[in-house]
């Protein structure tokens, strides 16, 4: 389970690092990722408190992904360095690098469609005036079958409850 760290907690970690605590100690004690903490520490040292505020996520285009991955490969940047340079999380960069190494540079151009695929909702019901006589009768038949199954289930549950009460010596209620 990933734990979200709010502004106050991140500021506390930065103050602890200023006081001489190690990144390993804070990582183990508070459950924040080492790389995230290291990246935040470098940003904090360079830009101050403002980097601890949450930023709006940006959606990178395929060309930007390719440019960043090529820069990392060509200049042998670490994920933290690239994260600082481009403002993209190190985790996201590692995913892009994995895709690049497994499927090639063109795979970064492919973007997945977001949201629920079409056709996953319930089928629309027809209004009674739009239905044919056969459709209306089939729907009524299905409704009656469902109602019948429900009544049988309720009857079975009531009988089971009465049998249990008889076993322990109580008389069932008249309800």
C-alpha positions as CSV (number, residue, x, y, z in Angstrom):
1,X,0.0,0.0,0.0
2,X,1.4,3.4,-1.0
3,X,1.2,6.1,1.6
4,X,0.5,9.7,0.6
5,X,2.6,12.3,2.4
6,X,1.1,15.7,2.8
7,X,2.8,19.0,2.8
8,X,3.4,19.1,6.6
9,X,4.9,15.6,6.6
10,X,7.3,16.4,3.7
11,X,8.3,19.6,5.4
12,X,9.0,17.6,8.6
13,X,11.2,15.2,6.6
14,X,13.2,18.1,5.1
15,X,13.7,19.7,8.5
16,X,15.0,16.3,9.8
17,X,17.4,16.0,6.8
18,X,18.6,19.6,7.7
19,X,19.2,18.4,11.3
20,X,21.4,15.6,10.1
21,X,19.1,12.6,9.9
22,X,19.9,10.2,7.1
23,X,17.6,9.5,4.1
24,X,17.6,5.8,5.1
25,X,16.4,6.5,8.6
26,X,13.5,8.7,7.4
27,X,12.7,6.2,4.7
28,X,12.4,3.3,7.2
29,X,10.7,5.3,9.9
30,X,8.0,7.0,7.9
31,X,7.6,4.7,4.8
32,X,8.5,7.3,2.2
33,X,10.3,6.0,-0.9
34,X,14.1,6.6,-0.9
35,X,14.2,7.9,-4.4
36,X,11.3,10.2,-3.8
37,X,12.9,11.5,-0.6
38,X,16.3,12.0,-2.4
39,X,14.7,13.8,-5.3
40,X,12.6,16.0,-2.9
41,X,15.7,16.8,-0.9
42,X,17.7,17.9,-3.9
43,X,14.7,20.0,-5.1
44,X,14.3,21.5,-1.6
45,X,17.9,22.5,-1.4
46,X,17.7,24.2,-4.8
47,X,14.3,25.8,-4.8
48,X,13.1,25.8,-1.2
49,X,9.7,25.0,0.4
50,X,7.7,25.6,-2.8
51,X,8.6,22.2,-4.3
52,X,6.8,20.4,-1.5
53,X,3.4,21.5,-2.7
54,X,1.6,19.1,-5.0
55,X,1.7,20.0,-8.6
56,X,-0.9,19.3,-11.3
57,X,-0.1,16.2,-13.4
58,X,0.9,16.9,-16.9
59,X,0.2,14.5,-19.7
60,X,3.4,14.0,-21.7
61,X,3.2,13.6,-25.5
62,X,5.0,10.7,-27.3
63,X,7.6,13.1,-28.6
64,X,8.4,14.5,-25.2
65,X,8.7,10.9,-23.8
66,X,11.1,10.0,-26.6
67,X,13.2,13.2,-26.0
68,X,13.5,12.5,-22.3
69,X,14.4,8.8,-22.8
70,X,17.0,9.6,-25.4
71,X,18.5,12.2,-23.1
72,X,18.7,9.7,-20.3
73,X,20.3,7.1,-22.5
74,X,22.7,9.5,-24.3
75,X,23.9,11.4,-21.3
76,X,23.7,8.5,-18.8
77,X,21.4,10.5,-16.4
78,X,20.1,8.8,-13.3
79,X,16.3,8.8,-12.8
80,X,16.6,11.4,-10.1
81,X,18.6,13.7,-12.3
82,X,16.2,13.3,-15.2
83,X,13.3,13.8,-12.8
84,X,14.8,17.1,-11.6
85,X,15.6,18.2,-15.1
86,X,12.2,17.5,-16.6
87,X,9.8,17.6,-13.7
88,X,8.5,14.1,-14.3
89,X,8.4,11.5,-11.5
90,X,11.2,9.0,-11.4
91,X,8.7,6.1,-11.3
92,X,7.1,7.4,-14.6
93,X,10.5,7.7,-16.1
94,X,11.4,4.1,-15.2
95,X,8.2,2.9,-16.9
96,X,9.1,4.8,-20.1
97,X,12.6,3.4,-20.0
98,X,11.3,-0.1,-19.6
99,X,8.9,0.3,-22.6
100,X,11.8,1.8,-24.6
101,X,14.1,-1.1,-23.8
102,X,11.5,-3.8,-24.4
103,X,9.6,-2.5,-27.4
104,X,11.7,0.3,-28.9
105,X,11.4,4.1,-29.3
106,X,8.2,4.0,-31.4
107,X,6.3,2.3,-28.5
108,X,6.5,5.5,-26.6
109,X,4.3,7.2,-29.2
110,X,1.4,4.8,-28.4
111,X,-1.0,6.2,-25.9
112,X,-3.8,4.2,-24.3
113,X,-7.3,5.6,-24.4
114,X,-8.5,6.7,-21.0
115,X,-11.8,5.8,-19.4
116,X,-14.3,3.0,-19.8
117,X,-14.5,1.4,-23.2
118,X,-17.7,2.0,-25.2
119,X,-20.4,-0.6,-24.9
120,X,-19.8,-1.5,-21.3
121,X,-23.0,0.0,-19.9
122,X,-26.3,-1.6,-19.5
123,X,-28.4,-2.0,-22.7
124,X,-31.0,0.7,-22.9
125,X,-34.6,-0.4,-22.1
126,X,-37.3,0.3,-24.7
127,X,-40.3,2.3,-23.7
128,X,-43.5,0.3,-23.4
129,X,-45.0,2.0,-26.5
130,X,-42.0,1.1,-28.6
131,X,-42.2,-2.6,-27.7
132,X,-43.9,-5.2,-29.8
133,X,-46.5,-7.5,-28.2
134,X,-43.9,-10.3,-28.2
135,X,-41.2,-8.2,-26.5
136,X,-43.7,-7.0,-23.9
137,X,-44.8,-10.5,-23.1
138,X,-41.2,-11.8,-22.8
139,X,-40.3,-9.0,-20.4
140,X,-43.4,-9.7,-18.3
141,X,-42.6,-13.4,-18.3
142,X,-39.0,-12.7,-17.2
143,X,-40.3,-10.4,-14.4
144,X,-42.7,-13.1,-13.2
145,X,-40.0,-15.7,-13.2
146,X,-37.8,-13.5,-11.1
147,X,-40.6,-12.7,-8.7
148,X,-41.4,-16.4,-8.4
149,X,-37.7,-17.3,-7.7
150,X,-37.6,-14.6,-5.0
151,X,-40.7,-15.8,-3.3
152,X,-39.4,-19.4,-3.3
153,X,-36.1,-18.2,-1.7
154,X,-38.0,-16.2,1.0
155,X,-40.2,-19.3,1.7
156,X,-37.1,-21.5,2.1
157,X,-35.4,-19.0,4.4
158,X,-38.5,-18.8,6.6
159,X,-38.8,-22.6,6.8
160,X,-35.1,-22.9,7.7
161,X,-35.5,-20.3,10.4
162,X,-38.6,-22.1,11.9
163,X,-36.7,-25.4,11.8
164,X,-33.8,-23.9,13.7
165,X,-36.2,-22.4,16.3
166,X,-37.9,-25.8,16.7
167,X,-34.5,-27.4,17.4
168,X,-33.7,-25.1,20.3
169,X,-37.2,-25.5,21.7
170,X,-38.7,-22.2,20.8
171,X,-42.0,-21.7,18.9
172,X,-41.8,-19.7,15.8
173,X,-43.6,-16.4,15.7
174,X,-47.0,-16.0,14.0
175,X,-45.7,-13.2,11.7
